[in-house]
Each structure stands twice: as C-alpha cells, then as structure tokens.
C-alpha cells in the first residue's frame, strides 16, 4: 500500500493543530495475488490502480471530514448514473488495536454521519479491519452483483506505529487520527462497471467521441473539416470519417462505436450551411443550423443525462 509515503510527508516537519486537517491523494498501483478462478476481466484483477487518499486530522475534526467524504462519494456515483448501491458500516472485530474509547468514538462518528445523510445502511458486525471501523459503498452492476467500491476507513494503527504527532492548543503533543479513503476504489473495476452499466453507450459527457462527421463525398470534406474545427473550439470531442467508404458503412460503424451524434454533410448541407443529425439509436433529426446543433450538444452535456435531444 502507499500509506507510508503520505506519513513520511507528514513527518517531514513539525505539525500544529492549525495545519490540520491535511488531505493528500494519489493514484497508486497496488497488487494482490488473486487466485485464477476469481479473476474477472476488469472487475477483479491482480494489479489495479487505486485512488488512494489520506486525511490526517484531530479527533474533533473527524465527523466533518467523514461527512464531506461521504457526501462527495454519493454525489460522484449519482453523477455517473449509479443509483443502485448499498452502504455498510463495519464495526470492531474480535482482534483489534486501539482503545475501546477510540473505537466507540469512531463508530459513533460513522453512524452519526450516515444518520444525518438519511442513508439506509447495514451493519457488518465485526467486519472492520483490526485497525479501525469503516464505511463501504457497494455498487450494483448490470447483472445485479455487488462490488465494493468506495471505502472510508479509520486507522488507529499507522499513527501509533509511525509515531505521528501534532502540537495541540495546550502546547502538548497529541496523536492525530488518520482516515483512508478511496472514492472509486479501483479504476479498472470502475471502468468495467461503467461500460457494463451503459452497455457501452456512454452519456455524451463521457463519450470518447461525442460527434462523428460523415461527408457524403470527397467534395464535402472541406465543409466537414470546417464544422470539425468549429466544434473543437467549443470543447466538443469530434472526428471526421474521411475514409473512402459508403455513407451507410460509416454510419453503421459510428453506431457500433456508440458515438452519440453523427453529422452527415452533403450538397444540401454545404449549400445551406446546415448539418443533418442522426442519433446512435438510428433516429434521424431534422436538418439544423450549426449554432442550433451546438446549443443542443452543450445543453445535453451540461445535463449529464442519457437523453440526446
């Protein structure tokens, strides 16, 4: 794990209560020797990238920090379109470090945050790590399976073992609390869930190519390039299919690639300075001006929804 590196950052200088909380994050590659029988595409791998982060804070800051991380997590999952998830609170196992007072304070802080957020959750008694209780958010995939993703984890172990201290208001040294947090959990698993969730037809704000421009013939290529340049200036991800293939083949290819919008440009579009819009569903929209199409795309992107009209 990458935790010791953040601890070394912390210990590189003296810290005061005025410095806390400190929040450090990184994308770190970690490895776990999973048995071959449980490996599953991107969803369970032996090497994965974790959005690892640590919050180092005083005992009095714990509730606010956990609440903010939890709100951020739920906001993020909903933004990506995941509404089916379960929240679990894992409590002290039989073998654990830290005092009973620390565990009680930590578990109560987690319960209070979940209650304030109005979240239904299940208690996994004894399911916490030996070094602290945690909140897990498990996301349901397209097949109804649950996958552990977000983790918000207390740690009583590392601050003690690495002798982490800060100077309090009383001028004395105190032990900080450490919170591990991973929002996505593993990037590979997240992308696997995301692709399956939308069956590859990502919302336009996530689509790698948002607009594919399809010129009918070579003589329409200059106009296609002009439209491409104007869309790029609006920060819209766009490509021109300039292959010497039939229009139907290009449209079919773009649909297979789940490109949200296809703009077919021929003699009429060049003459009228318009675009003929086709959705990846196969629906044909009326020809429209470039400005009207641009406004539609920007509005749909801002909504972050699945509707393309």
URWO-V524662 format. One record per residue. SS is DSSP state (H for helix, E for strand, L for the rest). OMEGA is omega in whole degrees, -180 to 180 (* if undefined). Layout:
{{SS,OMEGA} {SS,OMEGA}}
//
This chain:
{{L,-174} {L,-174} {H,-176} {H,-179} {H,177} {H,178} {H,178} {H,174} {H,-178} {H,-175} {L,-179} {L,178} {L,178} {L,-179} {L,177} {E,176} {H,179} {H,-180} {H,-172} {L,5} {L,172} {E,-178} {E,-179} {E,-177} {E,176} {E,170} {E,-176} {E,177} {E,179} {E,-174} {E,178} {L,-176} {L,176} {L,176} {L,-174} {H,-177} {H,-178} {H,178} {L,-176} {E,176} {L,177} {L,-172} {L,175} {E,-175} {L,178} {L,176} {E,-178} {E,-177} {E,-176} {E,174} {E,-171} {E,178} {E,179} {E,176} {E,179} {E,-171} {E,175} {L,177} {H,-179} {H,-179} {H,-171} {H,-175} {H,-179} {H,-179} {H,180} {H,-180} {H,-179} {H,178} {H,-179} {H,178} {H,180} {H,-179} {H,-179} {H,177} {H,-178} {H,-179} {H,178} {H,178} {H,179} {L,175} {L,180} {L,179} {L,-179} {L,180} {E,177} {E,-179} {E,-179} {E,173} {E,-178} {E,-173} {L,-171} {L,176} {L,-178} {L,178} {L,-176} {L,174} {L,-177} {L,-178} {L,176} {H,179} {H,179} {H,-179} {H,-180} {H,179} {H,-178} {H,-180} {H,179} {H,178} {H,179} {H,179} {H,-178} {H,179} {H,-179} {H,178} {H,-180} {H,179} {L,180} {L,-175} {L,170} {L,-179} {E,176} {E,178} {E,176} {E,-175} {L,180} {L,-176} {L,180} {L,174} {E,-178} {L,-176} {L,175} {E,177} {L,-177} {E,169} {E,175} {E,171} {E,-180} {E,-176} {E,178} {E,-179} {L,-175} {L,180} {L,179} {L,179} {L,179} {E,178} {E,178} {E,-179} {E,-178} {E,174} {E,174} {E,-164} {E,171} {E,175} {E,174} {L,-171} {L,-173} {H,177} {H,179} {H,-175} {H,-180} {L,177} {L,177} {L,-180} {L,169} {E,179} {E,-178} {L,179} {L,-179} {L,-180} {L,-179} {L,178} {E,179} {E,179} {L,178} {L,171} {E,179} {E,178} {E,172} {E,175} {E,173} {E,-177} {L,180} {L,-177} {L,175} {L,-178} {H,-178} {H,180} {H,179} {H,-180} {H,176} {H,178} {H,-177} {H,-179} {H,179} {H,-178} {H,-179} {L,-177} {L,179} {L,-179} {L,-176} {L,173} {L,-172} {L,-178} {L,178} {L,-175} {L,179} {L,173} {L,-177} {L,-178} {E,173} {E,179} {E,-175} {E,175} {E,-179} {L,-180} {L,-178} {H,-177} {H,179} {H,-174} {H,180} {H,179} {H,178} {H,179} {H,178} {H,178} {H,178} {H,-179} {H,-179} {H,178} {H,178} {H,180} {L,177} {L,-180} {L,176} {L,-178} {L,-169} {E,175} {E,174} {E,176} {L,-175} {L,179} {L,178} {L,180} {L,180} {L,179} {H,-179} {H,179} {H,-180} {H,178} {H,180} {H,-180} {H,179} {H,177} {H,178} {H,179} {L,176} {L,177} {L,-175} {L,-176} {E,170} {E,178} {E,178} {E,-178} {E,178} {L,-177} {H,-177} {H,-179} {H,178} {H,-178} {H,-175} {H,-175} {L,-180} {E,175} {E,175} {E,-170} {E,177} {E,179} {E,-179} {L,176} {L,-177} {L,-180} {L,179} {E,177} {L,178} {L,174} {L,-177} {E,179} {E,179} {H,-178} {H,178} {H,179} {H,-180} {H,180} {H,179} {H,-178} {H,-179} {H,179} {H,-179} {H,178} {H,-178} {H,-180} {H,-179} {L,178} {L,-180} {L,-179} {L,-178} {L,-178} {L,*}}
//
